[in-house]
Amino acid sequence: MRNGMGAILAGAALAAGGGAWGQDDAGRAAALRRLDSLKISVDFRETGLPAAVDYLREATGLNIVVSPRVAEKEPDLRFTLRVRDLSARAVLRLMLRPRDLAVAWREGALQVVTREELGSGVVLKMYDVRAHLVKVQDFVGPRMELSSPDSANPMGVKVEIDPPPAEPPVNEQLLQELVRANTGRRSWEDNPDASISVANGILVVSQTPAVHREIGLLLAKLQQYR
């Protein structure tokens, strides 16, 4: 089981450090971490999209651009939003989601795009992963030992008590990391509607049908190494 799990972990490391993650991916990850950690305040009152993006670019220190399709589709788009000390990512969502817009990492910058460009199409699916997370009981047979006649066990048989169940090779956090690292490629970060969580042995995933197929195959492979 250890060798098999090592192969799976090696595959996850390859996905995290190999072709799926290069310099561009590292820049995307750094940008998204900044969006999540940086708190900003905005006071937009019928503010046009170019001016709003200029403000966010200055406030975050990140390259934020507007897709040509957005500029063509919504040339007079304006925002009214007033919030204090909110993450930059939450501000973007509050601004863009009601307008069917989103942010994607494209060509080394955060780009405001349409839902059509993003190609969300996510569906919610739940996976029963209790078999992956259950502790493994190791049953041992009785061990025969000689003992003295006046001992507590004069028959000379000592029964070894089964040890407590071992921790599962995959816990909830690692399972989520494995799924994200080995399926969906950039969609986990580029698609704001994609999400993953585990509760009471149920893996809850919002993703595209194609990624759901990848998740099903991965979970089947993980089950082989139980």
Phi, psi and omega in degrees: 000322181295318179297318179296315179295326177298323178295319179296315179296324177296322177296321177296319179295323178295318180294326182279332186242357184257225188298328183287340180233107177241203180298319180296321180292323178296321177295320178297315180298319179295320179295317181291324176297321179294318178300322181285324187269334185277125177264131180226163175237139179228152176219078181268127177231098185052043180276130179292157182302314180301317180293321179295318179293321177301316180296315181294324177298317179290320184290327184261339185073016182251153174283113179235125182232168181248131177299140176304327180293322177295316180299325179284320184285322184232067184293334183248027183295131180227154185234142170234110183206131178227112179219159179233138173050053178245148180300146181300327180293320178294322178299315179298319180295317180297325179287314195267323186301316179298341180259012182059038176241165180206177178242132178230155177270113182225127173053043175078016180214159172278127185237130174283121186230165174279163176297327179296319178294322182288325180065051185301282177054037183279151173231150180269131179218144180244137181240131175280107183247020180299327179293333179281334187256351184291144176290144184265122178272127178257107182271128179246151179276168179294145179253124183276127178222145174281143178220161181285155182300331183266013179279170179292344182232072186295342180287350177077016179244123177247123180262120180279129182287138179301135178292162178296155180303141179283153177296144180295147179295340179233121175261181186299315182295315180295323179299316178297318180296319179297317180296313181295322184284334188248002178221155169077347181046238187282350187298332180296329181261322185283333183261109183293344179271354179280136179206161179209138178204162178232131178215124177054040177079010179245121176273117183253120187229133169252112182202174179285159178304322180297318179290324177300323177296320178296320180296317179300318179294319180296315180296325177295320178293319178299323182295333180294336185259017176286000000 
